[in-house]
Amino acid sequence: MSRKKQQLGGLFIALAGAGFTGWMWYIALNNGYFYRKASFIFPAFLIIGLALIIVPGYKEERIARGEDISRLQGARLITPRWWAILFASLAAGGLNYLLLSTL
């Protein structure tokens, strides 16, 4: 996949994540309830989408370093940078859930 397509997809994911996170906060503040799973998932989408805009995908990152990826598949393809991004996205989702739970 071309880098521009990745960035465009990342923009779409980030905008959807930001929009739905904002909507979750709006209904939590105005209606007094929120959707637990959505409050966790959409901030994670925001972080992953931003990462797709800023850094190349894990597969492209390995290829650019000259690594042979023919025997790698699934989670073994993911680079340390992308593991950190995944962890940060899950942490953002968890933090958002905790903050909404305290309202």
Biopython code that builds the backbone (N, CA, C, O; Angstrom):
import numpy as np
from Bio.PDB.StructureBuilder import StructureBuilder

atoms = [
    (1, "MET", "N", (0.852, -1.177, 0.000)),
    (1, "MET", "CA", (0.000, 0.000, 0.000)),
    (1, "MET", "C", (0.894, 1.235, 0.000)),
    (1, "MET", "O", (1.917, 1.263, 0.683)),
    (2, "SER", "N", (0.518, 2.237, -0.750)),
    (2, "SER", "CA", (1.336, 3.438, -0.824)),
    (2, "SER", "C", (1.232, 4.241, 0.473)),
    (2, "SER", "O", (0.252, 4.142, 1.210)),
    (3, "ARG", "N", (2.248, 5.022, 0.723)),
    (3, "ARG", "CA", (2.304, 5.837, 1.945)),
    (3, "ARG", "C", (1.162, 6.850, 1.987)),
    (3, "ARG", "O", (0.598, 7.104, 3.051)),
    (4, "LYS", "N", (0.820, 7.424, 0.845)),
    (4, "LYS", "CA", (-0.284, 8.399, 0.801)),
    (4, "LYS", "C", (-1.612, 7.748, 1.178)),
    (4, "LYS", "O", (-2.427, 8.356, 1.872)),
    (5, "LYS", "N", (-1.834, 6.515, 0.724)),
    (5, "LYS", "CA", (-3.066, 5.809, 1.083)),
    (5, "LYS", "C", (-3.092, 5.511, 2.577)),
    (5, "LYS", "O", (-4.141, 5.610, 3.215)),
    (6, "GLN", "N", (-1.936, 5.147, 3.137)),
    (6, "GLN", "CA", (-1.857, 4.911, 4.575)),
    (6, "GLN", "C", (-2.181, 6.186, 5.346)),
    (6, "GLN", "O", (-2.923, 6.158, 6.328)),
    (7, "GLN", "N", (-1.626, 7.288, 4.898)),
    (7, "GLN", "CA", (-1.879, 8.552, 5.578)),
    (7, "GLN", "C", (-3.337, 8.974, 5.455)),
    (7, "GLN", "O", (-3.915, 9.485, 6.414)),
    (8, "LEU", "N", (-3.931, 8.768, 4.298)),
    (8, "LEU", "CA", (-5.342, 9.093, 4.117)),
    (8, "LEU", "C", (-6.215, 8.208, 5.007)),
    (8, "LEU", "O", (-7.157, 8.689, 5.637)),
    (9, "GLY", "N", (-5.898, 6.925, 5.054)),
    (9, "GLY", "CA", (-6.621, 6.022, 5.946)),
    (9, "GLY", "C", (-6.433, 6.415, 7.393)),
    (9, "GLY", "O", (-7.377, 6.367, 8.183)),
    (10, "GLY", "N", (-5.209, 6.806, 7.750)),
    (10, "GLY", "CA", (-4.937, 7.264, 9.111)),
    (10, "GLY", "C", (-5.722, 8.510, 9.459)),
    (10, "GLY", "O", (-6.216, 8.647, 10.578)),
    (11, "LEU", "N", (-5.838, 9.423, 8.499)),
    (11, "LEU", "CA", (-6.627, 10.635, 8.717)),
    (11, "LEU", "C", (-8.085, 10.282, 8.976)),
    (11, "LEU", "O", (-8.705, 10.824, 9.891)),
    (12, "PHE", "N", (-8.631, 9.381, 8.180)),
    (12, "PHE", "CA", (-10.021, 8.956, 8.371)),
    (12, "PHE", "C", (-10.214, 8.307, 9.746)),
    (12, "PHE", "O", (-11.179, 8.610, 10.447)),
    (13, "ILE", "N", (-9.301, 7.423, 10.125)),
    (13, "ILE", "CA", (-9.400, 6.742, 11.420)),
    (13, "ILE", "C", (-9.276, 7.746, 12.563)),
    (13, "ILE", "O", (-10.033, 7.681, 13.532)),
    (14, "ALA", "N", (-8.322, 8.676, 12.452)),
    (14, "ALA", "CA", (-8.121, 9.678, 13.497)),
    (14, "ALA", "C", (-9.341, 10.591, 13.633)),
    (14, "ALA", "O", (-9.777, 10.889, 14.745)),
    (15, "LEU", "N", (-9.886, 11.030, 12.503)),
    (15, "LEU", "CA", (-11.075, 11.890, 12.562)),
    (15, "LEU", "C", (-12.272, 11.165, 13.158)),
    (15, "LEU", "O", (-13.019, 11.737, 13.952)),
    (16, "ALA", "N", (-12.453, 9.905, 12.773)),
    (16, "ALA", "CA", (-13.547, 9.117, 13.349)),
    (16, "ALA", "C", (-13.334, 8.930, 14.848)),
    (16, "ALA", "O", (-14.271, 9.070, 15.634)),
    (17, "GLY", "N", (-12.106, 8.614, 15.242)),
    (17, "GLY", "CA", (-11.801, 8.438, 16.660)),
    (17, "GLY", "C", (-12.035, 9.706, 17.454)),
    (17, "GLY", "O", (-12.620, 9.666, 18.536)),
    (18, "ALA", "N", (-11.577, 10.842, 16.920)),
    (18, "ALA", "CA", (-11.763, 12.123, 17.604)),
    (18, "ALA", "C", (-13.242, 12.505, 17.667)),
    (18, "ALA", "O", (-13.732, 12.955, 18.703)),
    (19, "GLY", "N", (-13.942, 12.321, 16.552)),
    (19, "GLY", "CA", (-15.357, 12.675, 16.521)),
    (19, "GLY", "C", (-16.191, 11.867, 17.490)),
    (19, "GLY", "O", (-17.018, 12.417, 18.218)),
    (20, "PHE", "N", (-15.979, 10.575, 17.501)),
    (20, "PHE", "CA", (-16.761, 9.730, 18.404)),
    (20, "PHE", "C", (-16.341, 9.900, 19.859)),
    (20, "PHE", "O", (-17.169, 9.753, 20.757)),
    (21, "THR", "N", (-15.064, 10.208, 20.107)),
    (21, "THR", "CA", (-14.636, 10.495, 21.481)),
    (21, "THR", "C", (-15.305, 11.775, 21.968)),
    (21, "THR", "O", (-15.785, 11.844, 23.099)),
    (22, "GLY", "N", (-15.332, 12.784, 21.105)),
    (22, "GLY", "CA", (-16.021, 14.028, 21.459)),
    (22, "GLY", "C", (-17.501, 13.812, 21.694)),
    (22, "GLY", "O", (-18.080, 14.372, 22.626)),
    (23, "TRP", "N", (-18.109, 13.004, 20.852)),
    (23, "TRP", "CA", (-19.533, 12.694, 21.015)),
    (23, "TRP", "C", (-19.763, 11.963, 22.325)),
    (23, "TRP", "O", (-20.751, 12.225, 23.011)),
    (24, "MET", "N", (-18.871, 11.055, 22.686)),
    (24, "MET", "CA", (-19.009, 10.313, 23.945)),
    (24, "MET", "C", (-18.969, 11.260, 25.136)),
    (24, "MET", "O", (-19.747, 11.115, 26.078)),
    (25, "TRP", "N", (-18.057, 12.234, 25.090)),
    (25, "TRP", "CA", (-17.985, 13.206, 26.169)),
    (25, "TRP", "C", (-19.233, 14.092, 26.196)),
    (25, "TRP", "O", (-19.737, 14.434, 27.265)),
    (26, "TYR", "N", (-19.715, 14.450, 25.036)),
    (26, "TYR", "CA", (-20.920, 15.280, 24.965)),
    (26, "TYR", "C", (-22.106, 14.578, 25.620)),
    (26, "TYR", "O", (-22.801, 15.174, 26.444)),
    (27, "ILE", "N", (-22.343, 13.314, 25.258)),
    (27, "ILE", "CA", (-23.505, 12.635, 25.850)),
    (27, "ILE", "C", (-23.277, 12.322, 27.326)),
    (27, "ILE", "O", (-24.228, 12.288, 28.108)),
    (28, "ALA", "N", (-22.025, 12.093, 27.710)),
    (28, "ALA", "CA", (-21.760, 11.836, 29.131)),
    (28, "ALA", "C", (-22.036, 13.090, 29.965)),
    (28, "ALA", "O", (-22.630, 13.010, 31.040)),
    (29, "LEU", "N", (-21.607, 14.228, 29.469)),
    (29, "LEU", "CA", (-21.806, 15.465, 30.227)),
    (29, "LEU", "C", (-23.252, 15.947, 30.195)),
    (29, "LEU", "O", (-23.739, 16.507, 31.177)),
    (30, "ASN", "N", (-23.939, 15.735, 29.082)),
    (30, "ASN", "CA", (-25.302, 16.253, 28.951)),
    (30, "ASN", "C", (-26.384, 15.263, 29.326)),
    (30, "ASN", "O", (-27.450, 15.674, 29.782)),
    (31, "ASN", "N", (-26.149, 13.980, 29.150)),
    (31, "ASN", "CA", (-27.181, 12.989, 29.420)),
    (31, "ASN", "C", (-26.871, 12.110, 30.621)),
    (31, "ASN", "O", (-27.740, 11.384, 31.104)),
    (32, "GLY", "N", (-25.645, 12.172, 31.100)),
    (32, "GLY", "CA", (-25.293, 11.430, 32.301)),
    (32, "GLY", "C", (-24.969, 9.958, 32.089)),
    (32, "GLY", "O", (-24.901, 9.209, 33.064)),
    (33, "TYR", "N", (-24.769, 9.524, 30.873)),
    (33, "TYR", "CA", (-24.376, 8.139, 30.622)),
    (33, "TYR", "C", (-23.412, 8.109, 29.439)),
    (33, "TYR", "O", (-23.293, 9.081, 28.693)),
    (34, "PHE", "N", (-22.735, 6.990, 29.284)),
    (34, "PHE", "CA", (-21.848, 6.804, 28.137)),
    (34, "PHE", "C", (-21.751, 5.316, 27.831)),
    (34, "PHE", "O", (-22.112, 4.473, 28.652)),
    (35, "TYR", "N", (-21.265, 5.014, 26.651)),
    (35, "TYR", "CA", (-21.104, 3.631, 26.223)),
    (35, "TYR", "C", (-19.689, 3.175, 26.566)),
    (35, "TYR", "O", (-18.713, 3.709, 26.039)),
    (36, "ARG", "N", (-19.583, 2.191, 27.449)),
    (36, "ARG", "CA", (-18.282, 1.777, 27.974)),
    (36, "ARG", "C", (-17.309, 1.329, 26.895)),
    (36, "ARG", "O", (-16.173, 1.800, 26.855)),
    (37, "LYS", "N", (-17.729, 0.442, 26.037)),
    (37, "LYS", "CA", (-16.816, -0.078, 25.003)),
    (37, "LYS", "C", (-16.381, 1.025, 24.054)),
    (37, "LYS", "O", (-15.209, 1.101, 23.686)),
    (38, "ALA", "N", (-17.308, 1.873, 23.659)),
    (38, "ALA", "CA", (-16.980, 2.965, 22.743)),
    (38, "ALA", "C", (-16.037, 3.968, 23.402)),
    (38, "ALA", "O", (-15.171, 4.536, 22.737)),
    (39, "SER", "N", (-16.201, 4.189, 24.708)),
    (39, "SER", "CA", (-15.318, 5.138, 25.393)),
    (39, "SER", "C", (-13.886, 4.623, 25.444)),
    (39, "SER", "O", (-12.954, 5.410, 25.609)),
    (40, "PHE", "N", (-13.701, 3.346, 25.307)),
    (40, "PHE", "CA", (-12.367, 2.748, 25.294)),
    (40, "PHE", "C", (-11.804, 2.669, 23.872)),
    (40, "PHE", "O", (-10.624, 2.944, 23.652)),
    (41, "ILE", "N", (-12.640, 2.297, 22.923)),
    (41, "ILE", "CA", (-12.176, 2.016, 21.562)),
    (41, "ILE", "C", (-11.836, 3.284, 20.775)),
    (41, "ILE", "O", (-10.798, 3.329, 20.114)),
    (42, "PHE", "N", (-12.676, 4.302, 20.831)),
    (42, "PHE", "CA", (-12.479, 5.457, 19.944)),
    (42, "PHE", "C", (-11.242, 6.293, 20.253)),
    (42, "PHE", "O", (-10.605, 6.765, 19.311)),
    (43, "PRO", "N", (-10.861, 6.508, 21.519)),
    (43, "PRO", "CA", (-9.570, 7.184, 21.735)),
    (43, "PRO", "C", (-8.393, 6.353, 21.203)),
    (43, "PRO", "O", (-7.400, 6.909, 20.732)),
    (44, "ALA", "N", (-8.508, 5.032, 21.279)),
    (44, "ALA", "CA", (-7.464, 4.169, 20.716)),
    (44, "ALA", "C", (-7.390, 4.353, 19.204)),
    (44, "ALA", "O", (-6.295, 4.391, 18.643)),
    (45, "PHE", "N", (-8.532, 4.467, 18.541)),
    (45, "PHE", "CA", (-8.551, 4.726, 17.101)),
    (45, "PHE", "C", (-7.872, 6.059, 16.784)),
    (45, "PHE", "O", (-7.139, 6.167, 15.801)),
    (46, "LEU", "N", (-8.116, 7.059, 17.607)),
    (46, "LEU", "CA", (-7.504, 8.369, 17.396)),
    (46, "LEU", "C", (-5.981, 8.250, 17.411)),
    (46, "LEU", "O", (-5.316, 8.784, 16.524)),
    (47, "ILE", "N", (-5.428, 7.569, 18.390)),
    (47, "ILE", "CA", (-3.968, 7.420, 18.506)),
    (47, "ILE", "C", (-3.409, 6.624, 17.331)),
    (47, "ILE", "O", (-2.395, 7.009, 16.749)),
    (48, "ILE", "N", (-4.050, 5.534, 16.983)),
    (48, "ILE", "CA", (-3.568, 4.709, 15.868)),
    (48, "ILE", "C", (-3.658, 5.478, 14.549)),
    (48, "ILE", "O", (-2.750, 5.397, 13.722)),
    (49, "GLY", "N", (-4.726, 6.208, 14.354)),
    (49, "GLY", "CA", (-4.870, 7.015, 13.140)),
    (49, "GLY", "C", (-3.785, 8.072, 13.029)),
    (49, "GLY", "O", (-3.213, 8.265, 11.956)),
    (50, "LEU", "N", (-3.495, 8.759, 14.131)),
    (50, "LEU", "CA", (-2.424, 9.755, 14.119)),
    (50, "LEU", "C", (-1.077, 9.100, 13.827)),
    (50, "LEU", "O", (-0.253, 9.659, 13.104)),
    (51, "ALA", "N", (-0.858, 7.922, 14.389)),
    (51, "ALA", "CA", (0.401, 7.206, 14.142)),
    (51, "ALA", "C", (0.534, 6.835, 12.670)),
    (51, "ALA", "O", (1.625, 6.918, 12.106)),
    (52, "LEU", "N", (-0.562, 6.428, 12.046)),
    (52, "LEU", "CA", (-0.511, 6.089, 10.626)),
    (52, "LEU", "C", (-0.173, 7.305, 9.762)),
    (52, "LEU", "O", (0.447, 7.165, 8.708)),
    (53, "ILE", "N", (-0.574, 8.480, 10.200)),
    (53, "ILE", "CA", (-0.250, 9.703, 9.469)),
    (53, "ILE", "C", (1.225, 10.044, 9.630)),
    (53, "ILE", "O", (1.874, 10.465, 8.673)),
    (54, "ILE", "N", (1.755, 9.863, 10.833)),
    (54, "ILE", "CA", (3.099, 10.339, 11.163)),
    (54, "ILE", "C", (4.206, 9.344, 10.799)),
    (54, "ILE", "O", (5.224, 9.740, 10.232)),
    (55, "VAL", "N", (4.020, 8.067, 11.115)),
    (55, "VAL", "CA", (5.090, 7.082, 10.902)),
    (55, "VAL", "C", (4.641, 6.037, 9.883)),
    (55, "VAL", "O", (3.443, 5.791, 9.738)),
    (56, "PRO", "N", (5.586, 5.425, 9.180)),
    (56, "PRO", "CA", (5.207, 4.377, 8.227)),
    (56, "PRO", "C", (4.675, 3.142, 8.957)),
    (56, "PRO", "O", (4.952, 2.935, 10.138)),
    (57, "GLY", "N", (3.929, 2.352, 8.253)),
    (57, "GLY", "CA", (3.387, 1.125, 8.812)),
    (57, "GLY", "C", (4.495, 0.164, 9.214)),
    (57, "GLY", "O", (5.628, 0.274, 8.746)),
    (58, "TYR", "N", (4.155, -0.778, 10.084)),
    (58, "TYR", "CA", (5.169, -1.693, 10.606)),
    (58, "TYR", "C", (5.810, -2.535, 9.508)),
    (58, "TYR", "O", (7.006, -2.821, 9.566)),
    (59, "LYS", "N", (5.039, -2.926, 8.528)),
    (59, "LYS", "CA", (5.583, -3.736, 7.432)),
    (59, "LYS", "C", (6.554, -2.908, 6.586)),
    (59, "LYS", "O", (7.639, -3.374, 6.238)),
    (60, "GLU", "N", (6.158, -1.694, 6.265)),
    (60, "GLU", "CA", (7.015, -0.808, 5.477)),
    (60, "GLU", "C", (8.287, -0.446, 6.251)),
    (60, "GLU", "O", (9.360, -0.287, 5.670)),
    (61, "GLU", "N", (8.146, -0.321, 7.550)),
    (61, "GLU", "CA", (9.296, -0.006, 8.394)),
    (61, "GLU", "C", (10.333, -1.132, 8.334)),
    (61, "GLU", "O", (11.531, -0.869, 8.226)),
    (62, "ARG", "N", (9.879, -2.364, 8.403)),
    (62, "ARG", "CA", (10.799, -3.506, 8.319)),
    (62, "ARG", "C", (11.442, -3.604, 6.935)),
    (62, "ARG", "O", (12.637, -3.877, 6.825)),
    (63, "ILE", "N", (10.663, -3.384, 5.889)),
    (63, "ILE", "CA", (11.190, -3.449, 4.522)),
    (63, "ILE", "C", (12.233, -2.350, 4.309)),
    (63, "ILE", "O", (13.265, -2.595, 3.684)),
    (64, "ALA", "N", (11.977, -1.135, 4.822)),
    (64, "ALA", "CA", (12.920, -0.022, 4.667)),
    (64, "ALA", "C", (14.253, -0.312, 5.359)),
    (64, "ALA", "O", (15.295, 0.181, 4.929)),
    (65, "ARG", "N", (14.222, -1.109, 6.424)),
    (65, "ARG", "CA", (15.464, -1.482, 7.114)),
    (65, "ARG", "C", (16.172, -2.642, 6.430)),
    (65, "ARG", "O", (17.255, -3.048, 6.852)),
    (66, "GLY", "N", (15.569, -3.174, 5.381)),
    (66, "GLY", "CA", (16.182, -4.264, 4.645)),
    (66, "GLY", "C", (15.959, -5.636, 5.253)),
    (66, "GLY", "O", (16.687, -6.578, 4.940)),
    (67, "GLU", "N", (14.972, -5.757, 6.110)),
    (67, "GLU", "CA", (14.688, -7.038, 6.748)),
    (67, "GLU", "C", (13.904, -7.940, 5.803)),
    (67, "GLU", "O", (13.116, -7.469, 4.984)),
    (68, "ASP", "N", (14.130, -9.222, 5.928)),
    (68, "ASP", "CA", (13.374, -10.212, 5.160)),
    (68, "ASP", "C", (12.100, -10.540, 5.943)),
    (68, "ASP", "O", (12.160, -11.113, 7.030)),
    (69, "ILE", "N", (10.959, -10.172, 5.383)),
    (69, "ILE", "CA", (9.697, -10.385, 6.092)),
    (69, "ILE", "C", (8.936, -11.592, 5.556)),
    (69, "ILE", "O", (7.792, -11.829, 5.945)),
    (70, "SER", "N", (9.563, -12.352, 4.669)),
    (70, "SER", "CA", (8.866, -13.470, 4.035)),
    (70, "SER", "C", (8.454, -14.539, 5.042)),
    (70, "SER", "O", (7.476, -15.251, 4.814)),
    (71, "ARG", "N", (9.178, -14.664, 6.142)),
    (71, "ARG", "CA", (8.843, -15.691, 7.148)),
    (71, "ARG", "C", (8.090, -15.120, 8.344)),
    (71, "ARG", "O", (7.715, -15.855, 9.258)),
    (72, "LEU", "N", (7.873, -13.826, 8.335)),
    (72, "LEU", "CA", (7.162, -13.186, 9.435)),
    (72, "LEU", "C", (5.699, -13.001, 9.067)),
    (72, "LEU", "O", (5.365, -12.661, 7.932)),
    (73, "GLN", "N", (4.836, -13.230, 10.041)),
    (73, "GLN", "CA", (3.417, -12.983, 9.828)),
    (73, "GLN", "C", (2.754, -12.673, 11.159)),
    (73, "GLN", "O", (3.274, -13.014, 12.221)),
    (74, "GLY", "N", (1.627, -12.037, 11.090)),
    (74, "GLY", "CA", (0.878, -11.709, 12.297)),
    (74, "GLY", "C", (1.637, -10.767, 13.209)),
    (74, "GLY", "O", (2.239, -9.793, 12.759)),
    (75, "ALA", "N", (1.601, -11.072, 14.507)),
    (75, "ALA", "CA", (2.211, -10.211, 15.519)),
    (75, "ALA", "C", (3.725, -10.135, 15.393)),
    (75, "ALA", "O", (4.328, -9.177, 15.876)),
    (76, "ARG", "N", (4.349, -11.107, 14.763)),
    (76, "ARG", "CA", (5.802, -11.088, 14.602)),
    (76, "ARG", "C", (6.259, -9.986, 13.645)),
    (76, "ARG", "O", (7.421, -9.583, 13.672)),
    (77, "LEU", "N", (5.358, -9.507, 12.809)),
    (77, "LEU", "CA", (5.678, -8.402, 11.898)),
    (77, "LEU", "C", (5.741, -7.055, 12.615)),
    (77, "LEU", "O", (6.409, -6.132, 12.148)),
    (78, "ILE", "N", (5.057, -6.941, 13.730)),
    (78, "ILE", "CA", (4.941, -5.650, 14.413)),
    (78, "ILE", "C", (6.285, -5.254, 15.014)),
    (78, "ILE", "O", (6.938, -6.047, 15.692)),
    (79, "THR", "N", (6.680, -4.023, 14.755)),
    (79, "THR", "CA", (7.958, -3.502, 15.244)),
    (79, "THR", "C", (7.801, -2.952, 16.661)),
    (79, "THR", "O", (6.682, -2.699, 17.109)),
    (80, "PRO", "N", (8.923, -2.765, 17.371)),
    (80, "PRO", "CA", (8.824, -2.188, 18.722)),
    (80, "PRO", "C", (8.118, -0.832, 18.752)),
    (80, "PRO", "O", (7.380, -0.532, 19.690)),
    (81, "ARG", "N", (8.350, -0.011, 17.716)),
    (81, "ARG", "CA", (7.667, 1.284, 17.672)),
    (81, "ARG", "C", (6.161, 1.097, 17.612)),
    (81, "ARG", "O", (5.427, 1.815, 18.290)),
    (82, "TRP", "N", (5.683, 0.140, 16.809)),
    (82, "TRP", "CA", (4.249, -0.084, 16.688)),
    (82, "TRP", "C", (3.673, -0.767, 17.927)),
    (82, "TRP", "O", (2.500, -0.571, 18.243)),
    (83, "TRP", "N", (4.471, -1.561, 18.633)),
    (83, "TRP", "CA", (4.009, -2.096, 19.922)),
    (83, "TRP", "C", (3.796, -0.944, 20.905)),
    (83, "TRP", "O", (2.820, -0.937, 21.655)),
    (84, "ALA", "N", (4.713, 0.032, 20.899)),
    (84, "ALA", "CA", (4.568, 1.202, 21.771)),
    (84, "ALA", "C", (3.328, 2.013, 21.399)),
    (84, "ALA", "O", (2.612, 2.495, 22.277)),
    (85, "ILE", "N", (3.075, 2.162, 20.103)),
    (85, "ILE", "CA", (1.879, 2.877, 19.651)),
    (85, "ILE", "C", (0.621, 2.135, 20.080)),
    (85, "ILE", "O", (-0.345, 2.749, 20.535)),
    (86, "LEU", "N", (0.633, 0.826, 19.935)),
    (86, "LEU", "CA", (-0.518, 0.026, 20.363)),
    (86, "LEU", "C", (-0.747, 0.169, 21.862)),
    (86, "LEU", "O", (-1.883, 0.339, 22.303)),
    (87, "PHE", "N", (0.323, 0.101, 22.644)),
    (87, "PHE", "CA", (0.200, 0.271, 24.085)),
    (87, "PHE", "C", (-0.340, 1.661, 24.430)),
    (87, "PHE", "O", (-1.218, 1.795, 25.282)),
    (88, "ALA", "N", (0.186, 2.692, 23.769)),
    (88, "ALA", "CA", (-0.282, 4.064, 24.026)),
    (88, "ALA", "C", (-1.757, 4.222, 23.669)),
    (88, "ALA", "O", (-2.494, 4.914, 24.371)),
    (89, "SER", "N", (-2.188, 3.587, 22.588)),
    (89, "SER", "CA", (-3.594, 3.704, 22.194)),
    (89, "SER", "C", (-4.502, 3.013, 23.208)),
    (89, "SER", "O", (-5.571, 3.525, 23.539)),
    (90, "LEU", "N", (-4.075, 1.848, 23.701)),
    (90, "LEU", "CA", (-4.875, 1.165, 24.722)),
    (90, "LEU", "C", (-4.877, 1.939, 26.031)),
    (90, "LEU", "O", (-5.893, 1.982, 26.725)),
    (91, "ALA", "N", (-3.746, 2.552, 26.375)),
    (91, "ALA", "CA", (-3.678, 3.377, 27.582)),
    (91, "ALA", "C", (-4.592, 4.598, 27.459)),
    (91, "ALA", "O", (-5.257, 4.976, 28.423)),
    (92, "ALA", "N", (-4.624, 5.214, 26.275)),
    (92, "ALA", "CA", (-5.507, 6.364, 26.058)),
    (92, "ALA", "C", (-6.968, 5.957, 26.200)),
    (92, "ALA", "O", (-7.770, 6.683, 26.788)),
    (93, "GLY", "N", (-7.306, 4.797, 25.660)),
    (93, "GLY", "CA", (-8.672, 4.308, 25.807)),
    (93, "GLY", "C", (-9.025, 4.036, 27.258)),
    (93, "GLY", "O", (-10.110, 4.392, 27.719)),
    (94, "GLY", "N", (-8.111, 3.409, 27.972)),
    (94, "GLY", "CA", (-8.350, 3.128, 29.391)),
    (94, "GLY", "C", (-8.476, 4.400, 30.207)),
    (94, "GLY", "O", (-9.340, 4.495, 31.078)),
    (95, "LEU", "N", (-7.624, 5.378, 29.935)),
    (95, "LEU", "CA", (-7.690, 6.650, 30.645)),
    (95, "LEU", "C", (-9.004, 7.369, 30.356)),
    (95, "LEU", "O", (-9.623, 7.924, 31.264)),
    (96, "ASN", "N", (-9.428, 7.361, 29.102)),
    (96, "ASN", "CA", (-10.698, 7.987, 28.751)),
    (96, "ASN", "C", (-11.857, 7.321, 29.496)),
    (96, "ASN", "O", (-12.746, 8.000, 30.009)),
    (97, "TYR", "N", (-11.839, 6.006, 29.551)),
    (97, "TYR", "CA", (-12.888, 5.276, 30.270)),
    (97, "TYR", "C", (-12.892, 5.659, 31.755)),
    (97, "TYR", "O", (-13.946, 5.907, 32.341)),
    (98, "LEU", "N", (-11.697, 5.701, 32.351)),
    (98, "LEU", "CA", (-11.618, 6.067, 33.782)),
    (98, "LEU", "C", (-12.123, 7.476, 34.024)),
    (98, "LEU", "O", (-12.843, 7.724, 34.991)),
    (99, "LEU", "N", (-11.749, 8.406, 33.147)),
    (99, "LEU", "CA", (-12.213, 9.790, 33.314)),
    (99, "LEU", "C", (-13.721, 9.897, 33.175)),
    (99, "LEU", "O", (-14.373, 10.605, 33.941)),
    (100, "LEU", "N", (-14.271, 9.196, 32.198)),
    (100, "LEU", "CA", (-15.731, 9.233, 32.024)),
    (100, "LEU", "C", (-16.449, 8.564, 33.194)),
    (100, "LEU", "O", (-17.560, 8.954, 33.552)),
    (101, "SER", "N", (-15.817, 7.565, 33.781)),
    (101, "SER", "CA", (-16.431, 6.853, 34.899)),
    (101, "SER", "C", (-16.520, 7.725, 36.163)),
    (101, "SER", "O", (-17.358, 7.480, 37.032)),
    (102, "THR", "N", (-15.662, 8.729, 36.258)),
    (102, "THR", "CA", (-15.667, 9.571, 37.435)),
    (102, "THR", "C", (-16.686, 10.700, 37.358)),
    (102, "THR", "O", (-16.863, 11.432, 38.332)),
    (103, "LEU", "N", (-17.351, 10.854, 36.235)),
    (103, "LEU", "CA", (-18.339, 11.942, 36.114)),
    (103, "LEU", "C", (-19.559, 11.677, 36.938)),
    (103, "LEU", "O", (-20.484, 12.489, 36.950)),
]
sb = StructureBuilder()
sb.init_structure("model")
sb.init_model(0)
sb.init_chain("A")
sb.init_seg("    ")
for serial, (resi, resn, name, xyz) in enumerate(atoms, 1):
    if name == "N":
        sb.init_residue(resn, " ", resi, " ")
    sb.init_atom(name, np.array(xyz, "f"), 0.0, 1.0, " ", f" {name:<3s}", serial, name[0])
structure = sb.get_structure()
